[in-house]
Amino acid sequence: MHHYAFNVGDYRKDTGHLTLLEHGIYRMLIDSYYVNEGPLDADDTKLMRTHCIRTPDEQQAYRNVIDDFFELDDGVYRHAGCDKVLAKIFEKSAKARESAERRWAKKSKASKPSRKPDDANAMRTHSEGNADGMLPNTHNPIPIKDNSNELSTSEKKISDPHPGDIKLAEFIYASVLDATPKAKKRDLHKWADTIRLMREGDKLELREIAEVFSWANKHQFWRLNILSPEKLREKYPRLSAEKENDHANSSRSGNADTRSVTEQSTVGRAHAASERRRQDILEKYSHGAGTGHGGPMGPHG
């Protein structure tokens, strides 16, 4: 396909944290996604080559964009927003084709027997062509699996969640409501199971998970993007690294402030001592001037 709808408001809301370099790379990757009408091959070397990503800064920007907006899935990078747009287009195209088929079936029943087969085939082809022409020319549809009757392990209800897991799930949900008051009610048992996977599979402690989430929930960008334990687990390595970096920067800033206060205190004490010496000297010379004898400011001085 060669054109697609672009919602400027949604794009700016989701990408407000990107640099200009990251914006350019992100838009190029999205364009490729729609041109291919499907996920991007998870071959970083090839993607960087085909998208003119050369310098270290460009490569880092590429990695940031991939981490923020794409999901690695069986050898390809998927983009949830692009997949939704493509799925709607394919669904609309299929419905248009079915509508053309139904119209043709009705006309076939009502048509006269004398109609030539060639004419009938021509009409049918024309109807199908109109159905296809309603939408962008798609050539590589995304297969949409019907998993309505299947439940993955992560979707199955957990009968007895760990008390700490369910408590943290409740804390996360309360924080999400604070950030997005219109958030829908969530399955806290499912959230607790994801937290269990973070403890048992990722070897994390509840305290660590809670601290990283609390940091993200106060972050200008992440508080609107980390709205579930699933997303927290997915982005945990990056969130943890950014949290530690923030802590290190705060520590350095605090040390600098402490040094500044200490230096100011030292300067203040030195100034006070100097002022006392000055007053002592003034009093000494003032006394000498008053008696008229022996002082440096006396009549013989």
C-alpha positions as CSV (number, residue, x, y, z in Angstrom):
1,M,0.0,0.0,0.0
2,H,1.2,3.5,-0.8
3,H,-0.9,5.7,1.5
4,Y,-2.3,5.5,5.0
5,A,-4.1,7.7,7.6
6,F,-1.8,9.7,9.9
7,N,-3.2,11.0,13.2
8,V,-1.0,13.9,14.1
9,G,-2.4,14.2,17.7
10,D,-1.8,10.6,18.6
11,Y,1.6,10.6,17.0
12,R,2.8,13.6,19.0
13,K,1.3,12.2,22.2
14,D,3.3,8.9,21.8
15,T,6.5,10.5,20.5
16,G,6.9,13.6,22.6
17,H,10.1,12.2,24.1
18,L,11.9,11.5,20.8
19,T,14.8,13.5,19.4
20,L,14.6,14.8,15.9
21,L,16.9,12.0,14.8
22,E,14.7,9.4,16.4
23,H,11.6,11.0,14.8
24,G,13.1,10.6,11.4
25,I,14.1,6.9,11.9
26,Y,10.7,6.1,13.4
27,R,8.8,7.6,10.5
28,M,11.0,5.7,8.0
29,L,10.4,2.4,9.8
30,I,6.6,3.0,9.8
31,D,6.6,3.8,6.1
32,S,8.5,0.5,5.4
33,Y,5.9,-1.3,7.6
34,Y,3.0,-0.1,5.5
35,V,4.8,-0.5,2.1
36,N,5.5,-4.1,3.1
37,E,2.0,-4.5,4.6
38,G,3.5,-6.4,7.4
39,P,6.2,-6.7,10.1
40,L,9.8,-5.8,9.6
41,D,12.4,-8.6,9.5
42,A,14.3,-8.5,12.8
43,D,17.6,-8.2,11.0
44,D,19.1,-5.0,12.5
45,T,22.1,-4.9,10.2
46,K,19.8,-5.1,7.1
47,L,17.3,-2.6,8.5
48,M,20.0,-0.1,9.4
49,R,21.5,-0.5,5.9
50,T,18.3,-0.1,4.0
51,H,17.3,2.9,6.1
52,C,20.6,4.7,5.8
53,I,21.5,4.4,9.5
54,R,25.3,4.8,9.6
55,T,26.7,6.8,12.5
56,P,26.9,5.7,16.2
57,D,24.3,8.4,17.1
58,E,21.9,7.1,14.3
59,Q,22.4,3.5,15.5
60,Q,21.6,4.4,19.1
61,A,18.5,6.3,17.9
62,Y,17.4,3.3,15.9
63,R,17.8,1.0,18.9
64,N,15.8,3.4,21.1
65,V,13.0,3.5,18.5
66,I,12.9,-0.3,18.2
67,D,12.8,-0.7,22.0
68,D,10.0,1.9,22.5
69,F,7.6,1.0,19.7
70,F,8.3,-2.5,18.3
71,E,7.9,-6.0,19.6
72,L,10.2,-8.9,18.6
73,D,7.9,-11.8,17.6
74,D,9.3,-14.9,16.0
75,G,12.0,-13.2,13.9
76,V,10.1,-10.0,13.0
77,Y,9.5,-6.6,14.6
78,R,5.8,-6.0,15.1
79,H,4.1,-2.6,15.6
80,A,0.7,-2.9,17.4
81,G,-0.7,0.3,15.9
82,C,0.3,-0.5,12.3
83,D,-1.1,-4.1,12.7
84,K,-4.5,-2.6,13.8
85,V,-4.6,-0.3,10.8
86,L,-3.7,-3.1,8.3
87,A,-6.1,-5.5,9.9
88,K,-9.0,-3.0,9.4
89,I,-8.0,-2.4,5.8
90,F,-7.9,-6.1,5.1
91,E,-11.2,-6.7,6.9
92,K,-12.8,-3.9,4.9
93,S,-11.5,-5.2,1.6
94,A,-12.8,-8.7,2.4
95,K,-16.3,-7.3,3.3
96,A,-16.3,-5.3,0.0
97,R,-15.5,-8.5,-1.9
98,E,-18.2,-10.5,-0.1
99,S,-20.7,-7.7,-0.9
100,A,-19.8,-7.9,-4.6
101,E,-20.2,-11.7,-4.5
102,R,-23.7,-11.3,-3.0
103,R,-24.8,-8.8,-5.5
104,W,-23.5,-11.0,-8.3
105,A,-25.4,-14.0,-6.9
106,K,-28.7,-12.0,-6.8
107,K,-28.2,-10.7,-10.3
108,S,-27.4,-14.2,-11.5
109,K,-30.7,-15.6,-10.2
110,A,-32.7,-12.8,-11.7
111,S,-30.9,-12.7,-15.0
112,K,-32.4,-14.2,-18.2
113,P,-31.1,-17.6,-19.4
114,S,-30.1,-16.1,-22.7
115,R,-27.3,-14.1,-21.2
116,K,-24.0,-15.2,-22.6
117,P,-21.4,-16.7,-20.2
118,D,-18.8,-14.3,-21.4
119,D,-21.0,-11.3,-20.5
120,A,-21.7,-12.8,-17.1
121,N,-18.0,-13.3,-16.3
122,A,-17.3,-9.8,-17.5
123,M,-19.8,-8.4,-15.0
124,R,-18.5,-10.5,-12.2
125,T,-14.9,-9.4,-12.8
126,H,-16.0,-5.8,-13.0
127,S,-17.8,-6.1,-9.6
128,E,-14.8,-7.7,-7.9
129,G,-12.5,-5.1,-9.4
130,N,-14.7,-2.4,-7.9
131,A,-14.5,-4.0,-4.5
132,D,-10.7,-4.1,-4.7
133,G,-10.5,-0.6,-6.0
134,M,-12.2,0.8,-2.9
135,L,-9.0,0.3,-0.8
136,P,-5.2,0.6,-1.2
137,N,-3.6,-2.1,-3.3
138,T,-2.6,-4.7,-0.7
139,H,-0.5,-7.6,-1.8
140,N,0.8,-9.2,1.4
141,P,-2.0,-9.4,4.0
142,I,-1.1,-10.2,7.6
143,P,-2.6,-13.6,8.5
144,I,-5.0,-13.1,11.4
145,K,-5.3,-16.1,13.5
146,D,-8.6,-16.9,15.3
147,N,-7.6,-17.7,18.8
148,S,-11.0,-17.0,20.3
149,N,-11.4,-20.5,21.6
150,E,-7.8,-20.8,23.0
151,L,-6.4,-19.4,26.2
152,S,-2.7,-19.0,26.6
153,T,-1.1,-19.8,29.9
154,S,-0.8,-16.1,30.8
155,E,-4.6,-15.7,30.3
156,K,-5.8,-18.5,32.5
157,K,-7.2,-17.6,35.8
158,I,-4.8,-18.0,38.8
159,S,-6.8,-19.6,41.6
160,D,-4.4,-18.7,44.5
161,P,-2.0,-15.8,43.7
162,H,0.8,-15.0,46.1
163,P,-0.3,-12.4,48.6
164,G,2.6,-10.2,47.8
165,D,1.9,-10.4,44.1
166,I,-1.7,-9.5,44.4
167,K,-0.9,-6.6,46.7
168,L,1.6,-5.2,44.2
169,A,-0.9,-5.7,41.4
170,E,-3.4,-3.6,43.4
171,F,-0.8,-0.9,44.0
172,I,0.0,-0.8,40.3
173,Y,-3.6,-0.5,39.4
174,A,-4.2,2.3,41.9
175,S,-1.2,4.2,40.4
176,V,-2.5,3.6,36.9
177,L,-5.8,5.1,37.8
178,D,-4.0,8.1,39.2
179,A,-2.2,8.6,35.9
180,T,-5.2,7.7,33.7
181,P,-8.5,8.0,35.6
182,K,-10.5,6.5,32.7
183,A,-8.5,3.3,32.7
184,K,-10.7,0.2,32.5
185,K,-11.0,-2.4,35.3
186,R,-8.2,-4.9,35.0
187,D,-7.9,-8.6,35.9
188,L,-5.7,-8.3,39.0
189,H,-5.2,-12.1,39.2
190,K,-3.7,-12.0,35.7
191,W,-1.5,-9.0,36.7
192,A,-0.4,-10.9,39.8
193,D,0.6,-13.9,37.6
194,T,2.8,-11.6,35.5
195,I,4.4,-10.3,38.7
196,R,4.9,-14.0,39.7
197,L,6.7,-14.6,36.4
198,M,9.0,-11.6,37.1
199,R,9.8,-13.0,40.5
200,E,10.3,-16.6,39.5
201,G,11.4,-16.3,35.9
202,D,13.3,-13.0,36.0
203,K,14.6,-13.5,39.5
204,L,13.4,-10.1,40.7
205,E,12.3,-9.2,44.2
206,L,8.9,-7.6,44.9
207,R,10.8,-4.6,46.3
208,E,12.8,-4.1,43.1
209,I,9.7,-4.4,40.9
210,A,7.8,-1.9,43.1
211,E,10.7,0.6,43.1
212,V,11.1,0.5,39.3
213,F,7.4,0.9,38.7
214,S,7.1,3.8,41.2
215,W,10.0,5.5,39.4
216,A,8.3,5.0,36.0
217,N,4.9,6.1,37.4
218,K,6.5,9.5,38.3
219,H,8.3,9.9,34.9
220,Q,6.8,12.3,32.4
221,F,6.8,9.8,29.5
222,W,6.7,6.4,31.2
223,R,3.8,7.1,33.5
224,L,1.5,7.1,30.5
225,N,3.1,4.1,28.8
226,I,3.7,1.6,31.7
227,L,0.1,0.8,32.5
228,S,0.3,-2.9,33.3
229,P,2.7,-5.5,34.8
230,E,3.0,-6.9,31.2
231,K,4.4,-3.6,29.9
232,L,6.5,-3.2,33.0
233,R,8.1,-6.6,32.5
234,E,8.8,-6.0,28.8
235,K,10.5,-2.6,29.5
236,Y,12.0,-3.5,32.9
237,P,15.7,-3.7,31.8
238,R,15.5,-0.2,30.2
239,L,13.5,1.3,33.0
240,S,15.9,-0.1,35.7
241,A,18.9,1.4,33.8
242,E,17.2,4.8,33.5
243,K,16.2,4.8,37.1
244,E,19.8,4.0,38.2
245,N,21.1,6.8,35.9
246,D,18.7,9.3,37.4
247,H,19.8,8.2,40.9
248,A,23.5,8.7,40.0
249,N,22.8,12.1,38.5
250,S,20.8,13.1,41.6
251,S,23.7,11.9,43.9
252,R,26.2,14.0,41.9
253,S,24.0,17.0,42.1
254,G,23.5,16.5,45.9
255,N,27.3,16.3,46.5
256,A,27.8,19.5,44.5
257,D,25.2,21.2,46.6
258,T,26.8,20.0,49.8
259,R,30.2,21.3,48.6
260,S,28.7,24.6,47.7
261,V,27.1,25.0,51.2
262,T,30.4,23.9,52.9
263,E,32.3,26.4,50.8
264,Q,29.9,29.2,51.6
265,S,30.1,28.4,55.3
266,T,33.9,28.5,55.2
267,V,33.9,31.8,53.4
268,G,31.4,33.1,55.9
269,R,33.5,32.2,58.9
270,A,36.6,33.7,57.3
271,H,34.7,36.9,56.6
272,A,33.5,37.1,60.2
273,A,37.0,36.6,61.6
274,S,38.3,39.3,59.3
275,E,35.5,41.7,60.4
276,R,36.4,41.0,64.1
277,R,40.1,41.8,63.5
278,R,39.0,45.0,61.6
279,Q,36.9,46.1,64.6
280,D,39.7,45.4,67.0
281,I,42.1,47.5,65.0
282,L,39.6,50.4,64.8
283,E,39.0,50.3,68.5
284,K,42.7,50.3,69.2
285,Y,43.4,53.3,67.0
286,S,40.3,55.1,68.1
287,H,41.5,54.8,71.7
288,G,44.9,56.1,70.8
289,A,43.4,59.1,69.0
290,G,41.2,60.0,72.0
291,T,44.1,60.2,74.6
292,G,46.6,61.9,72.3
293,H,49.5,59.8,73.7
294,G,51.5,56.9,72.3
295,G,49.1,55.9,69.6
296,P,50.0,56.0,65.9
297,M,47.4,58.7,65.4
298,G,48.7,61.0,68.2
299,P,50.1,64.5,67.7
300,H,53.7,63.2,67.2
301,G,52.7,60.3,65.0
